[in-house]
Amino acid sequence: MRPLGGDLVLAVRGSDLAAEDRRVLNAFVAQLAAAIDRRRIGAQAAEAAALAEANELRSALLQAVSHDLRTPLAGIKASASSLRQPDIDWSDEDRDEFLRTSEAETARLTALVVNLLDMSRIQAGAVAPALRAVGLEEVVPAAVAGLGPRASRVAVDVPETLPPVTADPALLERVVANLVENAVAHSPDDAPVRVEAGEVGGLVLIRVVDRGPGIAPAERERVFQPFQRMDDSPSHGAGVGLGLAVARGFTRAMGGELTIDDTPAGGATMIIELKAAS
């Protein structure tokens, strides 16, 4: 019997060993015990890292809820409270403005909650895409139209001759919508966002091109982490820093990749890579 650490022992049966064989056995036991210790330490480190990541995400979520989710609720409540004031005779224009504010803040709140739910699915590994051949004409116009009036700031150049891609249409629409939303939020009002696509070596590339401040190469992986934002300006996105993380998570779930490149004239270009359907 040779102890290996913890509750483990090595049991050896047979006749007595010669001195030389005992030294070999002892050396083997020492190596085996060291390997078991390394494995145990590695498992403990992985568990500690997972707990640390979970705590970090929990803290970020609480911070996001305390600010980003409360802000649209405050706008909705203020508009509703104003409309209910019996001692003020609001004009039709004022009432329309209150209603527009409520609608806009409700849409903003809905987008926040949807991204939170999507991120929880990605973190739990619960995204099960229904892959099929999807034409970009199915998803890109719908994704852009979801912007409402801001869709007028987006130019779409997706040739009809492109092959379909292997994707889940609902997930792909969410990816494109998140990227376009992010691009519009970071681009000047007089600089249209472009959505263009092309085929390269069996891949279909969808590019969402903005004219914003761009993203430094050193920051390009960080912005895909949950709850990461490049700044805290309210105009730069109405989210908790989940749009890009959700977009990459969904893209990878479909067997694709999402990367960032420079826009030649200044800005950032998000590139979705998906396999062309055979």
C-alpha positions in Angstrom: 0.0 0.0 0.0 1.4 3.4 -1.0 -0.4 6.7 -0.1 -1.0 9.0 -3.0 -2.4 11.9 -1.1 -5.9 12.6 0.1 -8.0 9.4 0.3 -6.1 7.7 -2.5 -3.7 4.8 -2.1 -1.9 2.5 -4.5 -2.4 -1.2 -3.7 0.2 -3.6 -5.2 -0.1 -7.3 -5.0 2.6 -9.9 -5.6 5.8 -11.4 -4.1 8.3 -9.3 -2.2 10.3 -6.9 -4.4 14.0 -6.6 -4.6 15.6 -3.4 -3.4 16.1 -2.1 -7.0 12.4 -2.8 -7.8 11.3 -1.1 -4.7 13.2 2.0 -5.7 11.5 1.9 -9.1 8.1 1.5 -7.5 8.8 4.3 -5.0 9.8 6.6 -7.9 6.6 5.7 -9.8 4.5 6.3 -6.7 6.1 9.7 -6.2 5.5 10.7 -9.9 1.9 9.4 -9.7 1.2 11.3 -6.5 2.7 14.5 -8.0 0.5 14.1 -11.1 -2.6 13.6 -9.0 -1.7 16.7 -6.9 -1.3 18.8 -10.1 -4.7 17.6 -11.4 -6.3 18.4 -8.0 -4.7 21.9 -7.9 -5.7 22.5 -11.5 -9.3 21.6 -10.8 -9.4 23.8 -7.8 -7.9 26.7 -9.8 -10.5 26.2 -12.5 -13.3 26.2 -10.0 -11.9 29.3 -8.3 -11.6 31.1 -11.7 -15.2 30.1 -12.6 -16.4 31.5 -9.3 -14.4 34.7 -9.7 -15.9 35.1 -13.2 -19.4 34.5 -11.9 -18.9 37.0 -9.2 -17.5 39.6 -11.7 -20.5 39.1 -14.0 -22.9 39.3 -11.0 -21.4 42.6 -9.9 -21.5 44.0 -13.4 -25.1 42.9 -13.8 -26.1 44.6 -10.5 -24.3 47.7 -11.6 -26.1 47.6 -15.0 -29.5 47.0 -13.4 -29.0 49.9 -11.0 -28.3 52.3 -13.8 -29.2 51.2 -17.3 -32.5 49.4 -16.5 -33.7 52.1 -14.1 -33.1 55.0 -16.6 -35.8 54.0 -19.1 -38.2 53.1 -16.2 -37.7 56.6 -14.8 -38.5 58.1 -18.2 -41.7 56.0 -18.6 -42.8 56.8 -15.1 -42.2 60.6 -15.5 -44.2 60.7 -18.8 -47.1 58.7 -17.3 -47.1 60.8 -14.1 -47.2 64.0 -16.2 -50.1 62.8 -18.3 -52.1 61.9 -15.1 -51.7 65.4 -13.5 -55.3 66.7 -13.3 -54.4 70.3 -12.7 -52.5 70.8 -16.0 -54.1 71.1 -19.4 -51.5 69.6 -21.7 -51.6 70.4 -25.4 -51.9 67.7 -28.0 -48.2 68.2 -28.9 -47.2 67.7 -25.2 -49.3 64.6 -24.9 -47.8 63.2 -28.2 -44.3 64.0 -26.8 -45.0 62.1 -23.5 -46.3 59.1 -25.5 -43.3 59.1 -27.8 -41.0 59.2 -24.8 -42.9 56.3 -23.2 -42.7 54.2 -26.4 -39.0 55.0 -27.0 -38.1 54.1 -23.4 -40.2 50.9 -23.5 -38.4 49.8 -26.6 -35.1 50.6 -25.0 -36.0 48.6 -21.9 -37.2 45.7 -24.0 -33.9 45.6 -25.9 -32.0 45.6 -22.6 -34.0 42.7 -21.2 -33.7 40.7 -24.4 -29.9 41.1 -24.4 -29.7 40.1 -20.7 -31.8 37.0 -21.5 -29.7 36.2 -24.6 -26.5 36.6 -22.6 -27.7 34.2 -19.9 -28.5 31.6 -22.6 -25.0 32.0 -24.1 -23.3 31.7 -20.7 -25.4 28.6 -19.9 -24.6 27.0 -23.3 -28.3 26.8 -24.0 -28.2 28.3 -27.5 -29.4 25.6 -30.0 -29.4 27.2 -33.4 -31.7 25.7 -36.1 -29.3 25.9 -39.0 -30.5 26.0 -42.6 -29.7 27.8 -45.8 -30.6 31.4 -45.3 -30.6 34.2 -47.9 -29.3 37.5 -46.6 -32.4 39.2 -48.1 -34.4 37.3 -45.3 -32.5 38.9 -42.4 -30.7 42.1 -43.3 -33.7 44.2 -44.2 -35.6 43.0 -41.1 -32.6 43.8 -38.9 -32.3 47.3 -40.3 -36.0 48.0 -40.2 -36.0 47.2 -36.5 -34.2 50.5 -35.9 -37.3 52.4 -36.7 -36.7 56.0 -37.9 -32.9 55.5 -37.5 -33.0 53.0 -40.3 -32.8 56.0 -42.7 -29.2 56.4 -41.5 -28.2 52.9 -42.8 -27.3 52.1 -46.4 -27.5 48.4 -47.4 -25.5 46.9 -50.2 -26.1 43.1 -50.3 -25.9 41.7 -53.8 -28.8 39.3 -54.8 -26.2 37.1 -56.4 -24.7 36.0 -53.1 -25.2 32.4 -52.1 -27.2 31.7 -48.9 -25.4 31.1 -45.7 -25.7 28.3 -43.2 -27.4 30.0 -40.2 -30.3 30.3 -37.9 -32.3 33.2 -39.4 -33.6 34.5 -36.1 -30.2 34.5 -34.5 -28.5 36.0 -37.6 -31.1 38.8 -37.6 -30.3 39.5 -33.9 -26.6 39.6 -34.7 -27.0 42.1 -37.6 -29.5 44.1 -35.5 -27.1 44.4 -32.6 -24.2 45.4 -34.8 -26.1 48.0 -36.8 -27.6 49.4 -33.5 -24.0 49.7 -32.2 -22.7 51.3 -35.4 -25.5 53.9 -35.6 -25.0 54.8 -31.9 -21.3 55.5 -32.5 -21.5 57.3 -35.9 -22.1 61.0 -36.4 -25.6 61.9 -37.6 -24.3 63.0 -41.0 -22.3 59.8 -41.6 -24.4 56.8 -42.8 -23.7 53.3 -41.6 -23.2 50.7 -44.3 -24.2 47.1 -44.3 -22.5 45.3 -47.2 -21.7 41.6 -48.0 -19.5 39.6 -50.3 -18.2 36.1 -50.8 -14.6 35.0 -50.2 -13.3 31.4 -50.5 -16.5 29.7 -49.5 -17.4 32.2 -46.8 -19.9 35.0 -46.9 -18.7 38.1 -45.1 -21.3 40.6 -43.8 -19.6 44.0 -42.9 -21.2 46.6 -40.8 -19.2 49.8 -41.4 -19.4 52.9 -39.2 -17.6 56.2 -39.2 -17.3 56.5 -35.4 -14.1 56.9 -33.3 -13.0 53.3 -34.1 -11.7 50.7 -31.7 -8.0 50.3 -30.9 -6.5 46.9 -31.7 -5.7 46.4 -28.0 -9.4 46.9 -27.1 -11.0 44.7 -29.8 -11.3 41.5 -27.7 -12.4 43.4 -24.6 -15.4 44.9 -26.2 -16.8 41.4 -26.9 -16.8 40.7 -23.1 -20.2 41.1 -21.3 -20.9 44.5 -19.7 -18.0 46.2 -21.6 -18.5 49.6 -23.1 -16.1 52.0 -24.7 -17.6 55.0 -22.9 -20.5 55.9 -20.7 -22.1 58.4 -23.0 -25.9 57.8 -23.2 -25.8 58.4 -26.9 -23.5 55.5 -27.4 -25.9 52.7 -27.1 -28.9 52.1 -24.9 -27.6 48.9 -23.4 -25.6 47.4 -20.6 -22.6 46.5 -22.8 -24.0 43.2 -24.0 -24.8 43.9 -27.7 -21.4 42.8 -29.0 -21.1 39.9 -26.6 -24.4 38.5 -27.7 -23.6 39.1 -31.3 -20.4 37.1 -31.1 -22.0 34.4 -29.0 -24.8 33.8 -31.5 -22.3 34.0 -34.4 -20.1 31.3 -32.9 -23.1 29.2 -32.1 -23.9 29.2 -35.8 -20.3 28.1 -36.6 -19.2 31.5 -37.7 -16.9 34.2 -36.4 -17.2 37.9 -35.6 -14.2 40.2 -35.7 -13.3 43.9 -35.9 -11.3 45.8 -38.5 -10.6 49.4 -39.2 -12.8 51.4 -41.5 -10.3 53.0 -44.0 -11.7 56.5 -43.7 -12.0 56.2 -39.9 -14.3 54.1 -37.7 -14.8 50.4 -37.1 -16.0 47.6 -39.3 -17.7 44.6 -37.7 -17.2 41.5 -39.9 -19.5 38.5 -39.7 -18.0 35.3 -41.3 -20.4 32.5 -42.1 -20.1 29.5 -44.3 -21.9 29.6 -47.6 -24.6 27.0 -47.8 -23.8 24.1 -50.1 
